[in-house]
Amino acid sequence: MPGDELEISKTAIWVAAARAIGAREPDPAARNPDRLVEQLLGDPSQLSLHHPVVDALGKSYEGAMQDIEVAGLVRAMTERTRFIDEALERAVSDGITQCLILGAGFDSHAYRFQQLLAHVRTYEVDRPQTSAFKRRRVDAALGGPPANLTYVVADLEREDLPHALVRHGYDLAQPTFVIMEGVSMYVREAPLRTTLRFLGAHAPGSSIVFDFATRAMIDGLKALDIEKIPPPARPPIERFLNMIRLEPWVFGIPLGSEMEFLRGLGLELRRILTIGSEESVRRYLTRADGTIVGAEAHARAEAMRGSMQQRLTATLEPAQREQAEAAMREQARQNTYQIAEAHVQEAAA
């Protein structure tokens, strides 16, 4: 996990900037609903991350979405945010009385949904530096937190989460909704299982929404040789690797084993969605007129990817080329990024 060199989480800034850009989409049918995150970020020049997505905050929405790297993350964060918002609204309708936001970063649910969560005790958990910066921004931009919100400083890798929460009045007996957004890939398997097992021990009616990488994605990052990447594709990858140097991706769930993985921790998988899939694009990125957010940049990205694959296989014999192309398709299938909603298992009768 990150050491003392890490201050404000750079990955938290990265995804928050993408949400802020997505919130500028004119059509509410395909807009990122996080209308407050740009206020929470504040002046982009004062942030500790220099990245095209952060730089794009100073551009027009149309100009920002011409950048392949920016558009790709904006699209993914819009899908992720809207999936989580829907799950939260269902949970409140089902009667939760407590909400827990782990690795809160610049999460805005406690502020955007003040009316919906008025009778729901809410807790935000994050590491000291990011939490302190967030609280300063909440005071400056929003006039302070809602009365039902409690900040908890804790590190999922190093601290006893239940103990930290109970010290602040948290109650496992309350039906609870847990948001674990952009967290699972940064936590080693053992502490992640401990956290999920703790969540699985909550009261009946509790649920969790979380995103995760596949095991293949994690293994691919570990084995990545940047020198073997065609030069045109290197800059975005190098920027990503540099950004996660102090916040490495360390855990992924093997593709297809999500239900079994969760069941062993007291959780029942209810919904799962692949970010960037046809279903996800249809549900969350399609405007009222049928056009799709970031379609032009996405098409250029796909064309570039296809061109690079052709370059990599151009010198191969036909049989070898077919095998290589099949391997690339399988690699693409395995390297998926997903989001899921799971519920606490009902006790056996």
N, C-alpha and C positions, 0 to 999 in steps of 0.2 A: 504493500500500500504506500501511498505518497508519504514522504518524510517532511522534515521541517521546511524544506525549500518551497513546498506548496503553500500558497496562500488561498486566495479565492479559487474555487474549482474552475479551471479553464473549460472543462467539458460542460459545466453548468452554464457558463457564459455562452458557449458555442450554441447549445440547443435553445437557450432562451432567446438569443438573437434571431434564430430561425423562426421561432414562434412569433416574435414581434413582427418580422417581415410578413409572415403568413397572415397575421391579423390585419394587414393592409389590403388584402384581397377585397375588391368591391362587392363581390357576390356572396351574401351570407350562406348560400348553399354550399360553398366550397371554401369558406374563410376559416382560418384558425380562430377560435373564439377567445383566445387569451388576449383580451384587450388591455390588460394591465401590465403585462410583462415588460413592455418598453419603458414604462415609468419606473419599474423596479430596477431595471438595468441602469438607468440614468445616462450620463454623458458617455458615449462609446469611447471617446478619447481617453477617459480615465480608467478604462478597464484594462486588465492585465493580459489581454489576448489580442494579438494582431493576426487577423484571419479574414479571408474574403467575405465570410458570412457576417462578421462584425462590421467590416467596412461597408457592407451593403446597407447598413442602417442609415447611412448618409446619402443613399441614392433613392431615386423614385422606385416605386414598386415594380413598374414595368422594366426599368433598367436593371434592377437587382435580379429579376427572374430570367434575364437573358444569360446569366452566368450558370453554367452547368452545375458547378459545385454548390452554389447557393440554392438553386432551384431544387436540387435533389434532396437537400436537408430540409428545406422549407416544406416540401411535399410530405416527407416522412414525419415531421413534427406535427403537421396538420392532422394526419391520420392518427397519430398517437394521441394527441390532445383530445380529439373528438371521441375516440374510443373510450378514453378515461372519463370524460365528462358524462357520456351516456351511462357508464357503469355507476358513477357516483349518483346520478339522478335515480337510477333503479334502486340503489341501496337505500337512499333516503326514503323513497316510496315504500320500501319493504320494512322500514321501521328502525334503522340504525340509530343509536344514540351517541356514538363515538366515532371519530374519524382520525386515522393515524397516517401521516405523510412522512415516509422514510426517505432520507437523502433529499431533503426538500429543495435545496438549491434556490432557484428563483420561481418555484411553484407558486401559483396565484390562486389556487382553489379556495383557500380560506377567506380570500378577499373578494374574488369574483362571485362566489356563491354565499355571500353573507346572509342573505335572506333565506336561502334553502337550508343553510346549516345553522340557523339561529338557535335551534334547540339541540344541536349536536356538539358535544365537547370535542374540540379539534386540537391535535398535537402535531407540531412540525419538529422533525429530528434531523440534525445535520452536524457536521464537524464545526469546531469553534470559529475559524476564520470566515467561512462562508455564511454561517448563521449570523455572526456579528455584522457583516456587511449587509446582509439581507434586512436585518432589523433596522439598521440606519436608513436604508432606502425606504422601508415601509413607513417609518416616522416622517421622512422628508417628503415623500411623494404621495402617501395615502393618509397622512395624519395620524398614523398609529394603527396597531392591530385591532381586530374586533375583540370584544370582551371574552368570547368563548375560546380564544386561541392561546395555547401554551407552547412556548419554545423549549425544546429539550436539546441540550448539547451532548452528542454521543457519537462514537465511531463504531459502526457495525463490526469492523474487523477486530477491535481491541477491547470493547467494553461490553458489559452485561446489559443488554437492551432492556429486559424486563425490570431489572433493578432501577435503571435510570428512569424508566417511565413511571414506575410505581411511586418513586420519590416525588413525582409531580402530580400525583393523584389519578393516574391511569388505572382503569378497572377492567380486568380480563372478563368479568362477568357481564359486561355490556356488549350488546351486538354492535360490531365495529366494522367499518369499511377502511381498508388499508390501500394506500397508493404507494407503490414502489416503482417509481418511474426513473429509468436511467440509473439503476442501482445494481442489478444482479450480475452484470458482466464485470463489475469492478470488485466483487467480493469473492474470496476463495470459497471453494465448495463447502468445506466444513463449517465455517461461520455462516454461510448462506443457508445451509441446511438447518443450522441451529435457529436462525431467525425465522425461517419458514415454518419450522416445527412449533415454535412459539406462537406464530400467527394461527397455525392449525389447531392450537389448543384454546382458541377464543370461544366465546359463547356461540351456540347455534344461531344462525342468521347472520353471522359475520362473513365477510368476503374480502378478497384481495384482487387488485389489478396490477399486473407487472409486465414489463417488456424484457426480452432476453435474446441473446445471441445463441446460435447453434454451436455445438462442439466443433464442427468443421470450421466455423469462422475463427474461433479462438486458436485452433491448431494452425490454420492458415496464416494468422498474424505472427505466430511464433516462428513459423518456417519461412516467412517472407524474405526473399532476397531482392532488395530494391534494385540491384544492378541488372536483374533479369527482367525488370519492368520496362517496356518501351518508353523512351524519353518523354513523349507527349503526355503519358499518363502518370509520370512520377510526381509532379508538384503536389497534387491533392493528397496522394498517399503519404508523401513525406511530411506534409503539414499535419495530417492526422496522426502519424506515428510520433511526431514531435509533441503534439498536444497531449497524447496519452502517456508520454514518457514517465510522468510522475503519477499518473492515474491509469495504470495498465488494465487492459481487458484480460481477465484471468479465468473466467468461467463461462461455459456454455452448456446447454442441454442438448444431448444427442437428438437429432431430428426424428420425430415419430415417437419419442419416449416421454413426451410431456405429461401425459395422463398418469403413467406409472410413477414417474418422478414425484409428482404432486401427491398422489395417493399415499405414498409411503410417509408423507409429512402431515397427514391429516387433512388434506385439501382435495376437493373434487373439481376437476376442470369442467367449466360450463361453456366458455366461449374462447376461441382462439382465432387470430387473424394474422396473416402474413402481411407485413408492411410492404407496400408496393405491388401487391397482387392485383389482379383484375377486379376482384371483389372490393378490396380496400379503395382502389381508385374510383370505382363506381359509387361507393357509399359516401366517400368523404372529399373527393377532389373534383367531382363533376358539377359544373355550374348549371344553372337553370336552363341555359340555352344549349346544353349538351357539350360545350367545350370543356377542356380539362386543364386544371391549373398546371402550369409549367410544362405543357405538352411539347412545345417547340424545343426547349432545352433538353427535355428527356429524350426526344427523338434524336437530337444531335449526340447525346451521350451514348445511346444505343448504337448509332452509326459508327462512332469512334471505337466502341468496344468491338463491334464486328470487324472493323478494319484492322484492329490490332490482332485479333484472333487469326485473321487471314494471313497477316504478316508472319505470325508465329508458326503457321502450318504450311506456308507456301512452298517450302523446300522439301516437304515430305512426300513420300510415295503415296498413291491413292489409298492403299489399305491403312498405312500409318496415319494419314490425314483423317480418315474416318474414325480411327480409334481415338486420336487426339481430340477431335471435335466432340465425340461422345463423352470423353472424360471431362471436357470443359462444360458440357451441358449438365453433367452430374454434379460437378463442382458448384455450378451456379444454383442448382436445385438445393444442394446441401447448405450453401452459404446464405441462408435466409434469416431475416430478423423478424421476430414475432412479438405479439402482445396477447396476453391472456387474462381471462377473468376466472377466478376459482373461488369456491365456497367452502366454508368449514364443513367437514363431513358430519352428517347427522349421527347421533349415537345409536347403536344397534338396539332394537327393541328387546 
